């Protein structure tokens, strides 16, 4: 075995662990209240407060929820500061599953960043009174049409879509080939056959990440919501009591896929947090894992030589229904309404998506799929996962991510906690899982 290669892999894995650990350590603690109070005071703490036109040596504070781009974002920081004298960027990143609590803690403490990230729909309603209307910004007309509804309120645009992301099963093409799998499965029967072939070849099928409630609650549980005939109508009926998750056939079908992932996991799902998921998948301990193309930089940090793709997450044998992945805007960057450096914040966002350097960072360094009409990622630039997502988008084989339409932002984490209990054996039947999902919905729907 090549000792130098192993040392390199160890270093990359250690670096990944450090990145994620720093993000976790930096998260503010506090209880998720589900409400954003009216902002008072002078705005972002620590930012310069000189009058317009005379600002010098300002600090622009950015707090965002994509830890995958943290290292590249700090590289961008250096380039931006070098070409914008007097402006300093202060970048802070937090894992998605703790971000909402962290940003509310900053709000409560009067330490709001100048730029921060929010989801669309429900998050926009929560923060609309405290963020700047960006409708007049030059990049608004360039936004992809699908990115606008989630950040539009009363006809106004309130945020910049950082990227379009695809969620599905990430899979290792070389391990599939080794097992004799020639086509990605688009039915549950096909997925079971693929799992059997992997097992026969001595390959573990799944890296199943239930160590945090985020992945099962946000990514996995979206599957049966998005595959409803009319997701908005279904959720409306859940709210008025005319539909129940526990009675819904799509959810019943989905539980069979959940079983397949848990029973064929390469290790105990409850021990696999995001860091472990990325590391184990990159080290080829399992051929399939639930995730999004956003994980490409962290996977590359451990093993840059993998041949990867994104594939559907089939829940039954309806190939037309299942031959889709889930595509949405995971987060929008917004500007605090009371920030004393709003103009500098607007200038930065404009530079990010209109300048050659900013666009290069989005595609080549962040490895993100652009959310704008006038530039796109060239094949190979954003990695295998991004290329795969773009193929599904171009083919029209996409369904939405419905998570930001749930009545409360804590809802997916309750779903995730329920799935964790199922994996731990504390819940033993499909009926118990779906009944608890229904109970969570009934409990939280009043917070809509």
TINURO-727393 format. One record per residue (C-alpha): z, x negated, y. Coordinates in steps of 0.001 Angstrom, whole numbers, plus 500000, padded with zeros to 6 digits. Layout:
! residues N
ZXY...
! end
This chain:
! residues 448
500000500000500000499041498689503445502330497813505138500729497694508576499274501162508151502619502549507039504328500921510012501781502514512336502344505924510784506105505499511080505754504570514748503565507582515508505937509901513680508887508423515561507036508860518844506328512490518011509983513073517187511016511503520478508623513688522490509871516901520912513525515824521024513331514999524735511830518421525412514586520136523456517309518106525124515961519018528539516111522773527934518662524648529956521106526762528038521802530366528856521313533883527629517929535554527872518621538576530046515107539992530110515248540294533917514188538049536775516400538672539843515010538630543339514759535055544542516843534097547532517283530940549542514658528393550515512805528016547226512398525087544881515396522824545101514756519228546006511265519809547443510446518754550973511051521360553652509094520070556659506907522542558556503271523075557554500980520277558675503718517665558985504831517328555356505165513792554073506454512399550818506738515821549221507802516339545622505923518952543639508020520160540708506208521403537605507969523063534668505714524088531799505916525276528214503356523156526365505234520148525049502036519043523284500539517922526604503684516353528067502619512732527555499098513315528895500478515321531820502561512342532853499420510172532749497719512708535001500751512542537302500135508832537916496436509369538689497108512295541003499783510445542954497472507443543351494798509595545006497139511884546959499433509659549062502724511264549977502702513695547047504907513052544028504746515127540865507893515774538863506941517024535393509305518777532995508256520378529695510104522630527272509320523999523830508009527552523957510876529053521975513432527993524614511244528001527718511949531596528826515692530990528768515287527674530591513186529014533450515616531896534001518515529447534050516713527431536729516116530642538667519772531650538479520846528176539614518479528169542599516510525286541093513107526898540771510136524587540240507159524897542555504738525442539664505808526981536372504235528737533415504501532363532358502789534556529803500630537456530884501267541209530823505048541682530411505865538273531926503728539060534958505630542291535544508873540344535260507957537636537772505456539335540111507896539669543034508693535960542925505282534324542579502422533689544970499294535855545054496471533435544214493561535867544550491997533854547380491856530583545459488380529087544856488743528978541056489498532701540586485855533795540312485305531075537720487943532421535310486653533692531971486687537479532059489062537711529088491686535675530984492002538007533987493663541235532754496878539540531623497557538040535050496239540859537277498589543306539005497485545852541615494111544118541734495564540685542528495452537469540482498790535667540209498174532674537966495793530019536701494959530229532974495596526769531605493591527266528424492339529655525793494021529068522436493286530138518909495952530922516320495320531036512594495807528981509480495235525291510194493790523725507070492927520296505716489233520280504808489504517192502619492320518685500539490299521883500182487318519854498966489507517925496530490670521251495074487103522539494784487430525150497548483971525498499096484522528457501448487445529477503618489001532667502234488605535865504235490512538129501822493996537980500361492502537659496873490430534722498093493525533132499623495417533517496350492513531873494509492554528969496982496301528530496491495792528459492707493065525804493021495245523664495269498117523940492818495841522962489904494778519879491864498415518880492430498348519841496113501018521967497795499412524915499527501558525615502589503699523896505169505686527023506071507558526584509398510536528929509395513036526385510745512633528023514147512100531729514748509181530949517080506355530353514601507034533265512237507958535615515081505214534750517575502297533587515423502762535153511989504088538565513048501201539034515483498874539336512485499663542954511514499924544066515147496505542657516052494896544178512953495805547746513827492787549962514512494063550269518098496996547910518802497809549412522217497873552938520777500020551797517854502582550166520140502614553226522387503324555366519326506119552999518305507604553523521748507439557317521607508579557468517986505406558917516451504690555758514424506904553431512422506386549837511348508058550634508045505419553303507279502397551277508374500014550121505635498821547069507580502385545764507769502898546503504076499758544496503257500892541629505481504133541216503562502101540128500515500737537234502556504254536378503725505330536157500076502410533862499265503374531419502024507064531331501156506573530996497401503990528222497720505628526139500456505802522362500068509493522427501019512190524919501984510653526831504928514025527042506674514143523243507013510724523045508672510937523153512469507946522374514706508437518619514567508714518682510768505768521058510458503450518789512421504663515664510621504411517155507125501007518690507762499688515477509314500990513511506331499130515934504022502204517311502284500568520737502429496990521903502924497611524940505159499996525799507987500259528561510583499581527282514072497148526845516931494689524262518174497340523230520726498946521098518004495982518705517808497487515946520026500762515889518067498949515867514720496754513030515982499867511102517021500917511013513365497529510827511656494352510760513773492006510568510778492357514071509351489437516459508838490833519809509999489810523365510756491189526766511723490674529707509382491661533399509193495005534687507930493947537442505477496469540161504665494364542318502319490856542456500872489083543851503931486878540835504681485517542246507945489006542885509299490359539520508212487457537224509144488938536651512596491415534367514301493695535281517216492618534101520670494444534496523962495751532735527062499119531297525965500342530627529482499361530853533123500509528391535773501998530195538769503479529139542107506953530121543272506603532418546296509455530704548145508362527142547447508249525077550658505274523154549240503030526077548313499963524543549921500377521300547985500864523339544814497647525265545462495803522031546169497016520578542859495932523616540814492545523614542521492123519894541821493115520387538184490256522778537392487545521739539879487690517940540031485976515744537472489271513977536760491255517191536327488665518710534012488530515522531979492283515681531477492154519327530372489531518639527717489873514991526705493578514288527217495242517692526822492571518617524234492502522190525503489719524763525519488899525485529184489505529013530465486719528749533058482983529455533077481736526276534746483011523704532282483590523517528573484744520978526054482008518989524380482022519026520559484437516437519212486289515976522500489096518490521954489452517708518270488589519528515068490943522426515738489582523203519193486003522910517945486815525327515149488342527852517559485297527638519832483055528450516855485020531632516173484911532562519863481137532072520042480710534149516869482864536926518319485275536666515391488452536987517412491378539373517755493993539295520544497494537931520513499616540990521259502984539284521731503097539659525527502675543416525168505872543876523177508544545798525118510870542785525398510256539051525361513034538595522802511191540856520339509172538142518542512284536037518097514012538978516442510988539330514163511207535605513416514917535831512637514213538679510210511608536585508402514078533708508263516576536018506555513897537047504076513070533415503295516808532742502822517168535639500383519445537629502702516791540336502714515155540825499336512506543525499688509498544242501882511083547543502832514184545802504179512093543431506297509963546182507824512987548414508381514610545589510350511403545096512347511518548801513189515179548569514141514427545662516496511627547622518140513790550713518591516605548623520053514456546737522543511801549275523534514069550676526241513755547337528068510054547807528631
! end
